[in-house]
Amino acid sequence: MKYLYLFIIYTVGLVVSSLGLALIIRSGLGVGPGDSVAVGISMHTPITVGTVMIIAFVILLLINAKLEHKRPQYESLLPIIIRGRTLDFFLYGMLNDASYSAWYSQWGIFTLGLLATAAGIAIYLRTPFPRIPLDHFMMVMNQRTKKSKSTIRIFTESGMALIGFLLGAPVGIGTLIVALVLGPFIQWSYQLSRPVGEMWSESTIRS
């Protein structure tokens, strides 16, 4: 039964992080660094942001396999599809007509999006189920370089923001803030979500 609970937590974490990313994009303060590449490509093609993200994640999945000298983690297609489809649902559905012109509403939505993204990622990373390739890449580099998750995230997000900017994505002050703050927020949320990890440990011991 605990595996079912963990899977529900896992799914909720992915959906919450997708909502957070969509809120950041809709805030008008600049897209998140990781999303800037997908947004930039979608601006030049008829493909949705979520679909571009799915394609990019599949490529990164193969890169991760090369780095670890292991087979590609095809099971990661599950979170890839959940992330891509739910992001599109929020962007082109629930938040499609959302418009935030007042500065306080922009910053409020942006802050909510940032916190939701960090909390969602941290929660689902605490479960034993497949990770999104970008987050798995962060964990792989964390182990290989011995650098903190926040440091790895900052370097990764900054590089992606540069690529997104070159693609013409709306990179702004919000993009910089996400690049610098999302990593530490994930690290902080990861510590707070320790009970989820303990649930997994207990279920493993009892089995």
Residue pairs with C-beta under 8 A, 6 or more apart in sequence:
2 199
2 200
2 202
2 203
3 203
5 199
6 127
6 128
6 129
6 196
6 199
6 200
6 203
7 127
7 129
9 123
9 124
9 126
9 127
9 196
10 123
10 124
10 127
10 129
11 82
11 124
12 120
12 123
12 124
13 119
13 120
13 121
13 122
13 123
13 124
13 125
13 127
14 79
14 82
14 83
14 86
14 120
14 124
14 132
15 82
15 86
15 120
16 116
16 119
16 120
16 123
17 83
17 116
17 117
17 119
17 120
17 121
17 124
18 82
18 83
18 86
18 87
18 89
18 90
18 120
19 86
19 90
19 113
19 116
19 120
20 112
20 113
20 114
20 115
20 116
20 117
20 118
20 119
20 120
21 32
21 34
21 35
21 87
21 113
21 117
22 87
22 90
22 91
22 94
22 95
22 113
23 90
23 95
23 109
23 110
23 112
23 113
23 116
24 31
24 32
24 35
24 110
24 113
24 114
24 117
24 174
24 178
25 31
25 32
25 35
25 39
25 49
25 91
26 91
26 95
26 98
26 100
26 109
26 113
27 100
27 106
27 107
27 109
27 110
27 113
27 174
28 100
28 106
29 106
29 107
29 110
29 172
29 173
29 174
29 177
30 170
30 171
30 172
30 173
30 174
30 175
30 176
30 178
31 39
31 164
31 169
31 170
31 171
31 174
31 175
32 117
32 157
32 174
32 175
32 178
32 182
33 157
33 158
33 160
33 161
33 164
33 175
33 178
33 179
34 134
34 156
34 157
34 160
35 49
35 53
35 164
36 160
36 161
36 163
36 164
36 165
36 167
36 169
36 171
36 175
37 52
37 56
37 160
37 163
37 164
37 167
37 169
38 49
38 50
38 52
38 53
38 56
39 49
39 164
39 169
39 170
40 163
40 164
40 165
40 166
40 167
40 168
40 169
41 47
41 52
41 167
42 48
42 49
42 51
42 52
43 167
43 168
43 169
44 167
44 168
45 52
48 88
48 91
48 92
49 87
49 88
49 91
50 83
50 84
50 85
50 86
50 87
50 88
50 91
51 84
51 88
53 83
53 84
53 87
54 80
54 81
54 83
54 84
57 76
57 80
57 83
57 84
57 132
57 133
57 134
58 77
58 80
58 133
60 133
60 134
60 137
61 72
61 73
61 74
61 76
61 77
61 80
61 133
62 72
63 133
63 137
64 72
64 73
64 133
64 136
64 137
64 140
65 71
65 72
65 73
67 137
67 140
67 144
68 140
73 130
73 136
75 130
76 130
76 131
76 132
76 133
76 136
77 130
78 129
78 130
79 124
79 129
79 130
79 131
79 132
80 132
80 133
83 132
100 106
100 109
110 174
110 177
114 177
114 178
114 181
114 182
114 185
115 185
117 182
117 185
118 182
118 185
118 186
118 188
118 189
119 189
119 193
121 135
121 186
121 189
122 186
122 189
122 190
122 192
122 193
123 189
123 193
123 196
124 131
125 131
125 135
125 139
125 190
126 190
126 193
126 194
126 196
126 197
126 200
127 196
127 200
128 200
128 204
131 139
134 156
137 156
138 149
138 152
138 153
138 156
139 149
141 147
141 152
141 156
142 148
142 149
142 152
145 152
148 183
148 187
149 183
149 186
149 187
149 190
150 183
150 184
150 186
150 187
151 183
152 183
153 182
153 183
153 186
154 179
154 180
154 183
157 178
157 179
157 182
157 183
158 179
161 171
161 175
161 176
161 179
164 171
164 175
165 171
